[in-house]
């Protein structure tokens, strides 16, 4: 008896018994071998009534998915439209980030909020080049607030006061909740205080994470007296700040962008 003949007989015998059953892969392969396993699967599916709903677990729930923000969709559309006009794509700039930022990001003039959304890329709409360009653009905005673009620039307390004001007034709520914002804030506070002979500003933050990062910078400055290669991330208070931020946000990994190192950090 051939495999096909066996299957036909099995189908007739099952339906003639008045019940509806399905043939398992095992029961068919026992007779017709592994080569018929795909056939048994198809036959098994064909024996299930079409109007019968698949069994579901009463405890199973569908997760609530947040809709993609309009800011993200609009940014994607603007980038694609400009690529179309230029006859290019993000990958074409992978070896020339400066040109990419000039021809694409600077031309589009994204707001800081939009740059932040691109840099986070939480919804996966943007390429590596686009994410990196957004990070650099955000970092450059902080440098501009600090007055670094001035050809006669020299760091002063007033420069860092301007940066503190920018971080307070020109950033938005979502960004101010990130660990990177806290790092920038702490850096500006430490440098201002050092240049202002220990004076503090009413623009200083009372956030405990910022306070811990401020301590981490003080530890870094002390460590660099004997180790020029000391890093902020190696300071004890930095670990405490990261732990505190993670606890506050119920996460073990920062979901924020990592801005390129700036000399003032």
C-alpha positions in Angstrom: 0.0 0.0 0.0 1.4 3.4 -0.9 1.6 6.4 1.4 -1.1 8.2 -0.5 -3.5 5.2 -0.4 -3.0 4.9 3.4 -3.8 8.6 3.9 -7.0 8.3 1.8 -8.1 5.3 3.8 -7.3 7.1 7.1 -9.4 10.1 6.1 -12.4 7.9 5.1 -12.3 5.9 8.3 -12.0 9.0 10.5 -15.0 10.9 8.9 -17.1 7.7 8.8 -16.8 7.4 12.6 -18.8 10.6 13.1 -16.1 12.5 14.8 -13.5 15.1 13.7 -9.9 14.3 14.5 -6.5 15.3 13.2 -3.7 13.0 12.2 -0.5 13.6 14.0 2.9 13.7 12.2 4.0 10.7 14.3 1.1 8.5 13.3 1.6 9.1 9.6 5.3 9.0 9.6 5.2 5.7 11.4 3.7 4.3 8.1 4.9 6.5 5.4 8.3 7.7 6.7 9.8 11.1 7.3 9.3 12.1 3.6 5.6 12.2 4.2 5.7 14.5 7.3 4.9 17.6 5.4 2.0 15.8 3.8 0.7 14.7 7.2 0.8 18.3 8.4 -1.2 19.4 5.4 -3.7 16.6 5.9 -4.0 17.4 9.6 -4.8 21.0 8.9 -7.4 20.0 6.3 -9.3 18.0 8.9 -9.9 21.0 11.2 -13.3 22.6 10.5 -12.8 26.1 8.8 -15.3 27.8 11.1 -13.6 26.6 14.3 -11.6 29.2 16.2 -8.2 28.2 17.3 -7.9 27.5 21.0 -6.5 30.3 23.1 -5.2 30.7 26.6 -7.7 32.8 28.6 -4.7 34.3 30.5 -3.0 35.4 27.3 -3.2 39.1 26.6 -2.1 41.3 23.7 0.5 43.9 24.8 -0.5 47.5 24.4 1.8 48.9 21.7 2.5 52.6 21.8 1.8 54.3 18.5 4.7 55.8 16.6 4.9 59.5 17.4 4.1 61.9 14.6 7.4 63.6 15.1 9.2 60.3 14.1 7.0 59.8 11.1 7.4 63.4 9.9 11.2 63.2 10.3 11.3 60.0 8.3 9.2 61.6 5.5 11.3 64.7 5.4 14.5 62.7 5.1 13.1 60.5 2.4 11.8 63.4 0.4 15.2 65.2 0.6 17.0 62.0 -0.4 14.7 61.9 -3.4 15.5 65.4 -4.4 19.3 64.8 -4.0 19.2 61.4 -5.7 21.1 59.9 -2.8 20.6 57.9 0.4 22.0 57.8 4.0 24.4 55.0 3.2 26.1 57.1 0.5 27.4 59.3 3.4 28.7 56.6 5.7 32.4 57.7 5.1 31.6 61.5 5.2 29.5 62.4 8.2 30.4 66.1 7.9 28.9 66.3 4.4 25.9 64.3 5.5 25.1 66.7 8.3 25.6 69.7 6.0 23.6 68.5 3.0 20.9 66.7 4.9 20.5 67.5 8.6 21.5 71.1 8.6 19.3 71.7 5.5 16.3 70.2 7.2 16.9 72.1 10.4 15.3 69.6 12.8 14.3 70.8 16.3 16.1 69.4 19.3 13.1 67.3 20.1 13.1 65.7 16.6 16.9 65.1 16.8 16.4 63.4 20.2 13.7 61.1 18.7 16.0 60.2 15.8 19.0 59.6 18.1 17.0 57.3 20.4 15.6 55.5 17.3 13.2 53.8 19.7 10.9 52.7 16.8 13.7 51.6 14.4 12.8 54.1 11.7 16.4 55.5 11.2 19.7 54.3 9.8 23.0 54.2 11.7 24.2 57.3 9.8 21.0 59.2 10.6 21.2 58.3 14.3 24.9 59.3 14.5 24.2 62.6 12.7 21.4 63.4 15.2 23.7 62.7 18.1 26.4 65.0 16.7 23.9 67.7 16.0 22.6 67.6 19.5 26.1 67.7 20.9 26.9 70.7 18.7 23.9 72.6 20.0 25.3 72.3 23.5 28.7 73.5 22.2 27.0 76.5 20.6 25.2 77.3 23.9 28.6 77.2 25.6 29.9 79.7 23.1 32.5 77.4 21.7 32.0 78.6 18.1 33.4 82.0 19.1 36.9 82.3 17.6 38.0 84.1 20.7 36.4 81.6 23.0 37.9 81.0 26.4 35.9 79.1 29.1 34.3 81.3 31.7 31.7 81.0 34.4 29.3 83.0 32.2 29.7 80.4 29.3 28.7 77.6 31.6 25.8 79.6 33.0 24.5 80.0 29.4 24.8 76.2 29.0 22.9 75.6 32.2 20.2 77.9 31.0 20.0 76.1 27.7 19.7 72.7 29.4 16.9 74.0 31.5 15.0 76.0 28.9 15.8 74.6 25.4 15.5 70.9 26.2 12.2 69.2 26.7 10.7 66.9 29.3 11.6 63.6 27.7 15.2 64.6 27.2 15.5 65.9 30.7 14.6 62.5 32.0 17.6 60.9 30.3 20.9 59.9 31.9 22.8 61.8 29.3 21.0 65.0 30.1 22.0 64.5 33.8 25.6 64.0 32.8 25.6 67.3 30.7 23.9 69.1 33.6 26.4 67.9 36.2 29.3 68.7 33.9 28.1 72.3 33.4 27.5 72.7 37.2 31.0 71.5 38.1 32.7 73.7 35.6 30.7 76.7 36.5 31.4 76.3 40.2 35.1 75.9 39.6 35.2 79.1 37.4 33.0 81.0 39.8 35.3 80.5 42.8 32.9 77.9 44.4 29.7 79.9 43.8 26.6 78.1 42.9 23.8 79.2 40.6 20.0 79.1 41.0 20.1 77.1 37.8 21.7 74.2 39.5 19.6 71.0 39.8 18.5 69.4 43.0 18.0 66.1 41.2 19.8 63.3 43.2 21.2 61.7 40.0 22.7 65.0 38.9 24.1 65.5 42.4 25.8 62.1 42.3 27.2 62.8 38.8 28.5 66.1 40.1 30.4 64.2 42.8 31.7 61.9 40.1 33.2 64.8 38.2 34.8 66.0 41.4 36.3 62.5 41.9 37.4 62.5 38.3 39.3 65.8 38.6 41.0 64.5 41.7 41.9 61.2 40.0 43.3 63.0 37.0 46.0 64.6 39.2 47.8 61.3 39.3 46.2 59.5 36.3 45.6 61.6 33.2 43.7 58.8 31.6 41.1 58.5 34.3 37.5 58.2 33.0 34.3 59.5 34.5 32.7 56.1 34.1 35.3 54.6 36.5 34.4 56.9 39.4 32.4 55.4 42.3 29.8 58.1 42.3 29.1 57.5 38.6 28.1 53.9 39.3 25.9 55.1 42.1 24.3 57.7 39.8 23.7 55.0 37.1 22.2 52.7 39.7 19.9 55.4 41.0 18.8 56.4 37.5 18.1 52.8 36.6 16.1 52.3 39.7 14.1 55.4 39.1 13.3 54.3 35.6 13.0 50.6 36.3 15.6 49.6 33.8 19.1 48.1 33.8 20.1 49.5 30.5 20.0 53.2 29.5 17.7 53.6 26.5 19.0 57.0 25.7 21.4 58.2 23.1 25.1 58.4 23.9 26.5 61.7 22.7 30.1 61.9 21.4 32.7 63.0 23.9 33.0 66.7 24.1 36.0 68.4 25.6 33.9 70.2 28.2 32.5 67.0 29.7 
